[in-house]
């Protein structure tokens, strides 16, 4: 693996870590919004918030999986 590819992979790892942190923060915010009671909130709204929260957690887990594969690849190449 060339130095340029190693640098590119390390940059991707850093970006994906940031993306996954933002997605986890978003999912926590949406989950809190789904459990806090207020007037006018319907069951459909609550389901949308919960499902969006779960989807963002799933995407964050996918990103973490990619990060671990790239780290393993970098370790094997060095």
C-alpha positions in Angstrom: 0.0 0.0 0.0 1.4 3.4 -1.0 1.8 6.3 1.4 -1.0 8.1 -0.4 -3.4 5.2 0.0 -2.5 4.9 3.7 -3.1 8.6 4.2 -6.4 8.4 2.3 -7.5 5.4 4.4 -6.6 7.2 7.7 -8.6 10.3 6.5 -11.6 8.0 5.7 -11.3 6.5 9.2 -11.3 9.9 10.8 -14.3 11.1 8.7 -16.3 8.0 9.4 -15.6 8.3 13.2 -17.0 11.9 13.0 -20.0 10.8 11.0 -20.8 8.0 13.4 -20.5 10.3 16.4 -22.9 12.7 14.8 -25.4 10.0 14.0 -25.2 8.6 17.6 -25.8 12.1 18.9 -28.7 12.6 16.5 -30.2 9.2 17.5 -30.0 10.2 21.2 -31.7 13.5 20.5 -34.5 11.8 18.5 -35.0 9.1 21.2 -35.3 11.7 23.9 -37.8 13.6 21.7 -39.9 10.5 21.4 -40.1 9.8 25.1 -40.7 13.3 26.4 -44.4 13.9 26.6 -46.0 17.1 25.3 -49.4 18.2 24.0 -50.2 17.5 20.4 -47.7 14.6 19.9 -49.4 11.6 18.2 -48.3 8.0 18.1 -47.3 8.4 14.5 -44.9 11.2 15.4 -43.4 9.0 18.1 -43.0 6.1 15.7 -41.2 8.3 13.2 -38.8 9.6 15.8 -38.1 6.1 17.1 -37.6 4.6 13.7 -35.3 7.4 12.6 -33.3 7.0 15.8 -32.9 3.3 15.2 -31.9 3.8 11.5 -29.2 6.3 12.5 -27.9 3.9 15.1 -27.7 1.2 12.4 -25.9 3.4 10.1 -23.4 4.4 12.8 -22.8 0.7 13.6 -22.2 0.1 9.8 -19.6 3.0 9.9 -17.9 1.5 12.9 -17.7 -1.9 11.2 -16.1 -0.2 8.1 -13.6 1.5 10.5 -12.6 -1.7 12.1 -12.1 -3.4 8.7 -9.9 -0.5 7.5 -7.9 -0.5 10.7 -7.3 -4.2 10.3 -6.3 -3.7 6.6 -3.8 -1.0 7.6 -2.4 -3.2 10.4 -1.9 -6.1 7.9 -0.3 -3.9 5.3 2.3 -2.3 7.7 
